[in-house]
Amino acid sequence: MIAIWQGFLKALQLIVTLNPEVLQITGLTLAISFSSTIIATLICLPLGSLINFNSFHGKRTLINFIQTFYSVPTVAVGLLVFLIFSRAGPLGFLELLFTPTIMVIGQVILISPIILGLTVSALSGVDKIAYETAVAMGASQFQAATTVIVEARFAIYSTVILGFGRAISEVGLALMVGGNIRGYTRVMTTAISLETSKGDIVLSIALGIILISLALIINFSLNRLQQR
């Protein structure tokens, strides 16, 4: 209990004094998480629409396959990305390993199944009458699909928020492909892991409090935006 209290005080000190290293780590954490969430959303929203608004053989199997990756371990995605982008891998010539860019790519792969699967669920939850009415009134397939997306916007907002939460909280992938390099690829979760391994529990708790506070503030803001 004393360690938690000391960690809370340490967190306040780091925030009030605008500790440069904490600010750099926090900024990188937010930049990577926001970037991966935006990219994954831009990919998965159109793809989810294609899956939902088209009938084809094996559609249910495809959706079930996507849903199985909701809880894929971050280290499994990290291993996959590492093998692909390592020097011996097919994309090793890009030399992206242990850079913020590869961390964004890894997080996009990690959260895409969640955003894709839940987007399909959100769109399928809208009454088919909305789509059929739009088509009957002369709307094109794209316009009718857009109408359904607007109807499902609140569920899609929640999907994006969930994807962001998954991105900002992961640690295994960031360690494997980012390398936890100080001042370059170190993010909040990897910093907490490092400080804990070093035995600095107070600083780990402080960083954990800052991370949780950031996640709460951002998710609260997004939820307020959704309500409006």
C-alpha positions, 0 to 999 in steps of 0.5 A: 500500500505504501508503494502504491501511495509513493507511486501516486506521489511520483506520478504527480511529481513527474506530471507537475515537473513536466519530466522530459523523458516522460513527456517524450514517452507519452507523446510517442505512445499516443502517436503510435496508438492514434496512428495505428487506430486511424490506419486500421479504421481506414482499412477495416471500415470499407472492408467491413462494408464489403463483407456486410453488404455482399453475399458470397459463399463462405461469408459466415466462415470468414466472419468466424475466422476474423472473430477468432483473432479478437484475442490473439496474443500480442507476442504472436503478432510480434513474432510474425512481424519480426520474422517478416521484417527481420534481415532474413525476412522477405521485407527485411530490406526495408530496415524497419525493425526497431523503429516506430514505423514497425510498431505502428504496422504491428499494432495495425495488424493486432487491432484490425481483426477487432475493428473489422469484426465489430464493424461487420457486427455493427452494420449487420445490426442495422435494420435492413429496411434502411438499406432497402429504403435508400435503394428504393428511393434511387440511391446507389449501392455506395450511397445506401451503404453510407446511409447504413454506416451513418445509422451504425455510427455510434457502434462504430465509434465504440469499435474504434475506441476498443481498438485504440484501447487494445493498441495503447495497452499492448506490450509484447509486440512493442518489446519484440519489434520496437526494442524498447530503445530509450528516446526512440521506441520506448513507450509507456508499457515497455517503460513500465516493464523495464522499470519493474524488471529493474526493481524500481516499483515506485516508478513503475506504479507512477508510469502505470498511473499515468498510462491509465489516466491517459487511457481514461481521459482519451476514452472519456473524451471519445465517449463524450464525442460519441454522445454528442 
